[in-house]
Amino acid sequence: MLFHSSLRKELSRSFGATLVVLVTIVMTMMLIRTLGLASKGSVNPQEVFLVMAYTVLGYMPTILSLSLFIAIVGTLSRMYRDSEMVIWFSSGRGLVDFVKPLFRFSWPVLLLITAMALIGWPWANSQTIGMRQQYEQRSDIERVSPGEFRESAGRIRVFFVDKETPGDAMATNVFIWSMETLKQVTTSARSGHIDTIGNSRYLILENGQRLERPFMPTEGLKISEFKSYGTRSGGDSGLTGDTTPPRALNTLALLRDPSSANLGELGWRIGMLLAAVNFVLLALTVSSGNPRVGRSGNLVLALFAFILYYNMLNLGQSWVSSGRYGLGSFMFLLHGGVFLVAIAWLTLRNNNWSRKKTLSAAQGAASLQTLSPSKIDPTS
Protein backbone atom coordinates (compact mmCIF):
# COMPACT_ATOMS: atom_id res chain seq x y z
CA MET A 1 0.00 0.00 0.00
CA LEU A 2 1.08 3.58 -0.68
CA PHE A 3 0.40 4.55 2.92
CA HIS A 4 2.69 1.89 4.37
CA SER A 5 5.46 2.08 1.76
CA SER A 6 5.80 5.87 1.80
CA LEU A 7 5.92 5.98 5.59
CA ARG A 8 8.49 3.19 5.92
CA LYS A 9 10.67 4.71 3.19
CA GLU A 10 10.90 8.05 4.93
CA LEU A 11 11.44 6.39 8.31
CA SER A 12 14.35 4.40 6.88
CA ARG A 13 16.11 7.51 5.65
CA SER A 14 15.57 9.36 8.91
CA PHE A 15 16.64 6.40 11.06
CA GLY A 16 19.83 5.84 9.06
CA ALA A 17 20.88 9.49 9.25
CA THR A 18 20.12 9.70 12.98
CA LEU A 19 22.00 6.48 13.71
CA VAL A 20 25.12 7.68 11.89
CA VAL A 21 25.11 11.00 13.75
CA LEU A 22 24.61 9.42 17.17
CA VAL A 23 27.26 6.74 16.61
CA THR A 24 29.73 9.44 15.52
CA ILE A 25 29.02 11.51 18.63
CA VAL A 26 29.33 8.52 20.96
CA MET A 27 32.55 7.35 19.29
CA THR A 28 34.08 10.81 19.71
CA MET A 29 33.11 10.94 23.38
CA MET A 30 34.37 7.42 24.03
CA LEU A 31 37.65 8.17 22.25
CA ILE A 32 38.28 11.17 24.49
CA ARG A 33 37.37 9.14 27.56
CA THR A 34 39.55 6.19 26.56
CA LEU A 35 42.51 8.45 25.82
CA GLY A 36 42.11 9.89 29.31
CA LEU A 37 42.14 6.39 30.81
CA ALA A 38 45.22 5.51 28.76
CA SER A 39 47.03 8.61 30.02
CA LYS A 40 46.27 7.53 33.61
CA GLY A 41 47.60 4.03 32.98
CA SER A 42 44.25 2.26 33.23
CA VAL A 43 44.15 1.21 29.56
CA ASN A 44 46.88 -0.03 27.28
CA PRO A 45 47.66 2.78 24.81
CA GLN A 46 47.95 0.18 22.06
CA GLU A 47 44.37 -0.97 22.70
CA VAL A 48 42.66 2.43 22.77
CA PHE A 49 40.64 1.93 19.59
CA LEU A 50 39.74 -1.63 20.56
CA VAL A 51 38.45 -0.52 23.96
CA MET A 52 36.55 2.31 22.30
CA ALA A 53 34.93 -0.10 19.82
CA TYR A 54 33.83 -2.45 22.61
CA THR A 55 32.43 0.48 24.61
CA VAL A 56 30.42 1.80 21.66
CA LEU A 57 29.16 -1.72 20.98
CA GLY A 58 27.94 -1.94 24.55
CA TYR A 59 26.00 1.32 24.17
CA MET A 60 24.29 0.20 20.96
CA PRO A 61 20.94 -0.71 22.63
CA THR A 62 20.61 2.86 23.91
CA ILE A 63 21.78 4.35 20.61
CA LEU A 64 19.35 2.25 18.58
CA SER A 65 16.45 3.10 20.87
CA LEU A 66 17.17 6.82 20.71
CA SER A 67 17.66 6.70 16.93
CA LEU A 68 14.34 4.93 16.45
CA PHE A 69 12.56 7.39 18.74
CA ILE A 70 14.00 10.48 17.05
CA ALA A 71 13.37 9.08 13.55
CA ILE A 72 9.66 8.49 14.24
CA VAL A 73 9.17 11.84 15.97
CA GLY A 74 11.05 13.73 13.25
CA THR A 75 9.21 12.03 10.40
CA LEU A 76 5.72 12.43 11.84
CA SER A 77 6.41 16.01 12.92
CA ARG A 78 7.40 16.88 9.38
CA MET A 79 4.21 15.27 8.09
CA TYR A 80 2.17 17.36 10.51
CA ARG A 81 4.06 20.51 9.54
CA ASP A 82 3.59 19.92 5.80
CA SER A 83 -0.10 19.01 6.24
CA GLU A 84 0.43 15.45 5.01
CA MET A 85 -1.21 14.12 8.15
CA VAL A 86 -4.31 16.18 7.34
CA ILE A 87 -4.53 14.45 3.97
CA TRP A 88 -4.24 10.99 5.54
CA PHE A 89 -6.83 11.89 8.17
CA SER A 90 -9.17 13.20 5.47
CA SER A 91 -8.84 9.94 3.57
CA GLY A 92 -10.16 7.97 6.53
CA ARG A 93 -6.89 7.17 8.29
CA GLY A 94 -6.73 7.66 12.03
CA LEU A 95 -3.73 8.00 14.30
CA VAL A 96 -4.17 4.38 15.41
CA ASP A 97 -3.68 3.28 11.78
CA PHE A 98 -0.06 4.41 12.04
CA VAL A 99 0.72 1.83 14.70
CA LYS A 100 0.90 -1.10 12.28
CA PRO A 101 3.32 0.46 9.73
CA LEU A 102 5.48 1.84 12.55
CA PHE A 103 5.92 -1.58 14.12
CA ARG A 104 6.44 -3.21 10.70
CA PHE A 105 9.34 -0.83 10.24
CA SER A 106 10.57 -1.11 13.85
CA TRP A 107 10.56 -4.87 14.41
CA PRO A 108 14.07 -5.48 12.93
CA VAL A 109 15.42 -2.66 15.09
CA LEU A 110 13.64 -4.05 18.16
CA LEU A 111 15.10 -7.49 17.43
CA LEU A 112 18.58 -5.98 17.14
CA ILE A 113 18.11 -4.07 20.40
CA THR A 114 17.14 -7.33 22.12
CA ALA A 115 20.21 -9.13 20.78
CA MET A 116 22.55 -6.30 21.71
CA ALA A 117 21.08 -5.94 25.21
CA LEU A 118 21.05 -9.66 26.05
CA ILE A 119 24.22 -10.73 24.22
CA GLY A 120 26.25 -7.79 22.94
CA TRP A 121 26.20 -5.70 26.13
CA PRO A 122 27.65 -8.36 28.50
CA TRP A 123 30.14 -9.59 25.90
CA ALA A 124 31.48 -6.09 25.23
CA ASN A 125 31.74 -5.39 28.97
CA SER A 126 33.55 -8.64 29.65
CA GLN A 127 36.06 -7.91 26.88
CA THR A 128 36.67 -4.36 28.11
CA ILE A 129 37.02 -5.36 31.76
CA GLY A 130 39.28 -8.26 30.82
CA MET A 131 41.64 -6.05 28.82
CA ARG A 132 41.77 -3.40 31.53
CA GLN A 133 42.44 -5.87 34.33
CA GLN A 134 44.99 -7.74 32.27
CA TYR A 135 46.81 -4.48 31.64
CA GLU A 136 46.60 -3.42 35.29
CA GLN A 137 47.74 -6.82 36.55
CA ARG A 138 50.82 -7.04 34.42
CA SER A 139 54.11 -7.16 36.29
CA ASP A 140 55.83 -3.98 37.38
CA ILE A 141 58.85 -4.83 35.24
CA GLU A 142 56.59 -5.12 32.19
CA ARG A 143 55.31 -1.60 32.88
CA VAL A 144 58.66 0.10 32.48
CA SER A 145 60.88 0.75 29.50
CA PRO A 146 64.67 0.47 29.59
CA GLY A 147 66.31 3.60 30.90
CA GLU A 148 63.05 5.27 32.02
CA PHE A 149 61.58 5.92 35.44
CA ARG A 150 57.99 4.65 35.64
CA GLU A 151 55.35 4.41 38.38
CA SER A 152 53.85 1.10 39.41
CA ALA A 153 50.15 0.20 39.26
CA GLY A 154 49.35 1.59 42.70
CA ARG A 155 51.50 4.70 42.15
CA ILE A 156 53.41 3.98 45.34
CA ARG A 157 56.61 2.78 43.68
CA VAL A 158 58.99 4.11 41.06
CA PHE A 159 60.97 1.67 38.90
CA PHE A 160 64.08 1.94 36.83
CA VAL A 161 65.42 -1.11 35.00
CA ASP A 162 67.99 -1.88 32.38
CA LYS A 163 66.91 -4.64 30.01
CA GLU A 164 67.20 -5.40 26.32
CA THR A 165 63.49 -5.76 25.44
CA PRO A 166 60.50 -4.30 27.32
CA GLY A 167 58.49 -7.51 27.13
CA ASP A 168 61.02 -9.76 28.86
CA ALA A 169 60.27 -10.91 32.38
CA MET A 170 63.96 -10.70 33.28
CA ALA A 171 65.59 -7.38 34.09
CA THR A 172 69.05 -6.22 35.11
CA ASN A 173 70.21 -3.29 37.26
CA VAL A 174 66.85 -2.85 38.98
CA PHE A 175 66.18 0.28 41.05
CA ILE A 176 62.98 0.62 43.12
CA TRP A 177 61.85 3.54 45.27
CA SER A 178 58.70 2.88 47.28
CA MET A 179 56.54 4.37 50.01
CA GLU A 180 55.78 1.99 52.85
CA THR A 181 54.34 2.41 56.35
CA LEU A 182 56.11 5.42 57.93
CA LYS A 183 59.19 4.99 55.79
CA GLN A 184 60.76 5.38 52.37
CA VAL A 185 62.49 2.34 50.93
CA THR A 186 65.12 2.33 48.20
CA THR A 187 66.01 -1.06 46.76
CA SER A 188 68.60 -1.89 44.14
CA ALA A 189 69.55 -5.25 42.68
CA ARG A 190 71.69 -6.69 39.92
CA SER A 191 68.79 -8.66 38.42
CA GLY A 192 65.11 -9.44 38.87
CA HIS A 193 62.46 -11.71 37.44
CA ILE A 194 58.75 -12.48 37.81
CA ASP A 195 57.50 -15.58 39.62
CA THR A 196 53.84 -16.66 40.02
CA ILE A 197 52.90 -18.04 43.43
CA GLY A 198 49.27 -19.10 43.68
CA ASN A 199 47.13 -16.40 42.10
CA SER A 200 49.66 -13.63 42.78
CA ARG A 201 52.75 -12.51 40.93
CA TYR A 202 55.97 -11.59 42.72
CA LEU A 203 59.04 -9.68 41.68
CA ILE A 204 62.11 -11.62 42.82
CA LEU A 205 65.27 -9.53 43.19
CA GLU A 206 68.73 -11.06 43.47
CA ASN A 207 72.06 -9.73 44.76
CA GLY A 208 71.14 -6.29 46.00
CA GLN A 209 70.66 -4.02 48.98
CA ARG A 210 67.76 -2.27 50.70
CA LEU A 211 67.83 1.18 52.31
CA GLU A 212 65.02 2.15 54.71
CA ARG A 213 64.61 5.82 55.69
CA PRO A 214 61.97 6.38 58.43
CA PHE A 215 59.84 9.52 58.45
CA MET A 216 60.65 10.06 62.13
CA PRO A 217 63.95 11.97 62.40
CA THR A 218 64.79 10.25 65.68
CA GLU A 219 65.22 6.89 63.97
CA GLY A 220 68.27 6.11 61.91
CA LEU A 221 68.77 4.55 58.49
CA LYS A 222 68.60 0.82 58.03
CA ILE A 223 70.72 -0.81 55.34
CA SER A 224 70.48 -4.48 54.53
CA GLU A 225 71.96 -6.68 51.82
CA PHE A 226 70.24 -9.70 50.32
CA LYS A 227 70.85 -12.48 47.86
CA SER A 228 67.15 -12.97 47.11
CA TYR A 229 64.23 -10.69 47.95
CA GLY A 230 60.59 -10.96 46.84
CA THR A 231 57.88 -8.30 46.60
CA ARG A 232 54.38 -8.53 45.21
CA SER A 233 53.99 -7.26 41.67
CA GLY A 234 50.50 -6.56 40.30
CA GLY A 235 47.29 -8.29 41.44
CA ASP A 236 45.76 -11.66 40.86
CA SER A 237 46.63 -13.55 37.74
CA GLY A 238 43.19 -13.27 36.23
CA LEU A 239 39.46 -12.83 36.58
CA THR A 240 37.38 -15.23 38.58
CA GLY A 241 33.66 -15.81 38.48
CA ASP A 242 33.21 -14.27 41.95
CA THR A 243 34.84 -10.96 40.97
CA THR A 244 33.07 -10.54 37.64
CA PRO A 245 30.51 -7.70 37.86
CA PRO A 246 26.91 -8.45 36.82
CA ARG A 247 27.14 -6.29 33.69
CA ALA A 248 29.85 -8.60 32.36
CA LEU A 249 27.90 -11.82 33.01
CA ASN A 250 25.89 -13.39 30.23
CA THR A 251 22.13 -13.56 30.53
CA LEU A 252 22.06 -17.29 31.31
CA ALA A 253 24.45 -16.74 34.22
CA LEU A 254 22.13 -14.06 35.59
CA LEU A 255 19.19 -16.45 35.40
CA ARG A 256 21.14 -19.24 37.11
CA ASP A 257 22.12 -16.96 40.00
CA PRO A 258 19.08 -14.73 40.74
CA SER A 259 20.73 -12.49 43.31
CA SER A 260 19.57 -8.91 43.80
CA ALA A 261 22.43 -7.47 41.75
CA ASN A 262 21.90 -9.98 38.96
CA LEU A 263 18.15 -9.37 38.90
CA GLY A 264 18.76 -5.63 38.65
CA GLU A 265 21.04 -6.17 35.65
CA LEU A 266 18.54 -8.59 34.09
CA GLY A 267 15.76 -6.06 34.54
CA TRP A 268 17.83 -3.43 32.76
CA ARG A 269 18.51 -5.69 29.78
CA ILE A 270 14.88 -6.78 29.36
CA GLY A 271 13.78 -3.23 30.07
CA MET A 272 15.68 -1.93 27.04
CA LEU A 273 13.38 -3.93 24.76
CA LEU A 274 10.23 -2.91 26.61
CA ALA A 275 11.37 0.70 26.62
CA ALA A 276 11.97 0.59 22.86
CA VAL A 277 8.42 -0.70 22.30
CA ASN A 278 7.02 2.07 24.48
CA PHE A 279 9.14 4.63 22.65
CA VAL A 280 7.39 3.73 19.37
CA LEU A 281 3.99 4.42 20.94
CA LEU A 282 5.21 7.56 22.69
CA ALA A 283 6.74 8.90 19.48
CA LEU A 284 3.39 8.56 17.73
CA THR A 285 1.69 10.70 20.38
CA VAL A 286 4.49 13.20 21.03
CA SER A 287 4.87 14.07 17.34
CA SER A 288 1.33 15.47 17.09
CA GLY A 289 1.94 18.89 18.60
CA ASN A 290 1.10 22.48 17.97
CA PRO A 291 2.72 23.72 14.72
CA ARG A 292 3.10 27.18 16.24
CA VAL A 293 5.64 25.86 18.72
CA GLY A 294 8.26 25.42 16.01
CA ARG A 295 10.23 22.60 14.45
CA SER A 296 12.27 21.78 17.54
CA GLY A 297 9.35 21.74 19.99
CA ASN A 298 8.46 18.09 19.46
CA LEU A 299 12.10 17.00 19.45
CA VAL A 300 12.79 18.78 22.74
CA LEU A 301 9.78 17.09 24.31
CA ALA A 302 10.84 13.73 22.86
CA LEU A 303 14.40 14.07 24.20
CA PHE A 304 13.07 15.04 27.62
CA ALA A 305 10.80 11.97 27.63
CA PHE A 306 13.68 9.72 26.56
CA ILE A 307 16.05 11.08 29.24
CA LEU A 308 13.41 10.74 31.94
CA TYR A 309 12.53 7.18 30.93
CA TYR A 310 16.15 6.09 30.60
CA ASN A 311 17.10 7.59 33.97
CA MET A 312 14.15 5.86 35.60
CA LEU A 313 15.33 2.60 34.05
CA ASN A 314 18.81 3.05 35.54
CA LEU A 315 17.38 4.15 38.87
CA GLY A 316 15.11 1.11 38.95
CA GLN A 317 18.12 -1.11 38.31
CA SER A 318 19.83 0.26 41.41
CA TRP A 319 16.62 -0.18 43.42
CA VAL A 320 16.27 -3.82 42.38
CA SER A 321 19.99 -4.45 42.99
CA SER A 322 19.71 -3.04 46.51
CA GLY A 323 16.60 -5.13 47.23
CA ARG A 324 14.34 -2.10 47.64
CA TYR A 325 11.93 -3.32 44.95
CA GLY A 326 11.30 -6.69 43.34
CA LEU A 327 12.00 -7.25 39.67
CA GLY A 328 8.37 -7.99 38.75
CA SER A 329 6.91 -5.01 40.60
CA PHE A 330 9.47 -2.64 39.13
CA MET A 331 8.92 -3.89 35.58
CA PHE A 332 5.14 -3.61 35.96
CA LEU A 333 5.21 -0.15 37.51
CA LEU A 334 7.68 1.44 35.09
CA HIS A 335 7.12 -0.25 31.73
CA GLY A 336 3.49 -1.19 32.31
CA GLY A 337 2.71 2.31 33.55
CA VAL A 338 4.36 3.95 30.55
CA PHE A 339 2.54 1.56 28.21
CA LEU A 340 -0.84 2.43 29.73
CA VAL A 341 -0.07 6.15 29.55
CA ALA A 342 0.96 5.81 25.91
CA ILE A 343 -2.20 3.86 25.01
CA ALA A 344 -4.44 6.35 26.82
CA TRP A 345 -2.67 9.29 25.19
CA LEU A 346 -2.95 7.65 21.78
CA THR A 347 -6.66 7.04 22.29
CA LEU A 348 -7.22 10.67 23.18
CA ARG A 349 -5.29 11.83 20.13
CA ASN A 350 -7.04 9.38 17.83
CA ASN A 351 -10.52 10.43 18.94
CA ASN A 352 -9.49 14.09 19.09
CA TRP A 353 -10.61 14.35 22.68
CA SER A 354 -9.62 17.21 24.92
CA ARG A 355 -10.68 18.70 28.22
CA LYS A 356 -12.13 21.78 26.50
CA LYS A 357 -14.24 19.75 24.09
CA THR A 358 -15.43 17.45 26.85
CA LEU A 359 -16.59 20.40 28.96
CA SER A 360 -18.27 22.00 25.95
CA ALA A 361 -20.12 18.77 25.18
CA ALA A 362 -21.21 18.42 28.80
CA GLN A 363 -22.47 22.01 28.88
CA GLY A 364 -24.35 21.51 25.60
CA ALA A 365 -26.05 18.39 26.93
CA ALA A 366 -27.06 20.22 30.09
CA SER A 367 -28.52 23.10 28.05
CA LEU A 368 -30.57 20.74 25.89
CA GLN A 369 -31.93 19.04 28.96
CA THR A 370 -32.96 22.40 30.44
CA LEU A 371 -34.68 23.59 27.25
CA SER A 372 -36.57 20.32 26.62
CA PRO A 373 -40.39 20.68 26.92
CA SER A 374 -42.08 19.22 29.99
CA LYS A 375 -44.56 16.42 29.73
CA ILE A 376 -48.20 17.54 29.39
CA ASP A 377 -50.73 15.93 31.69
CA PRO A 378 -53.63 14.77 29.48
CA THR A 379 -56.09 15.10 32.38
CA SER A 380 -55.41 18.83 32.79
Buried (B, 14 or more C-beta within 10 A) or exposed (E): EEBBEBBBEBBEEBBEBBBEEBBEEBBEBBBEBBBEBBEEBBBBEEBBEBBBBBBBBBBBBBBBBBBBBBBBBBBBBBBBBEEBBEEBEEEEEEBEBBBEBBEEBBEEBBEBBBBBBBEBBBBBBBBBBBBBBBBBBBBBBBBBEBEEEBBBBEEEBBBBBEBEEBEBBEBBBBBBBBBEEEBEBBBBBEBBBBEEEEEBBBBBBBBBBBBBEBEEEEEEEEEEEBEEBEBEBBBEBEBEEEEBEBBBBBBEBBEEEEEBBBBBBBBBBBBBBBBBBBBBBBBBBBBBBEEEEEEEBBBEBBBEBBEEBBEBBEEBBEBBBEEEBBBEEBBEEBBEEBBEBBEEBBEBBBEEEEEEEEEEEEEEEEEEEEEEEEEEEEEE
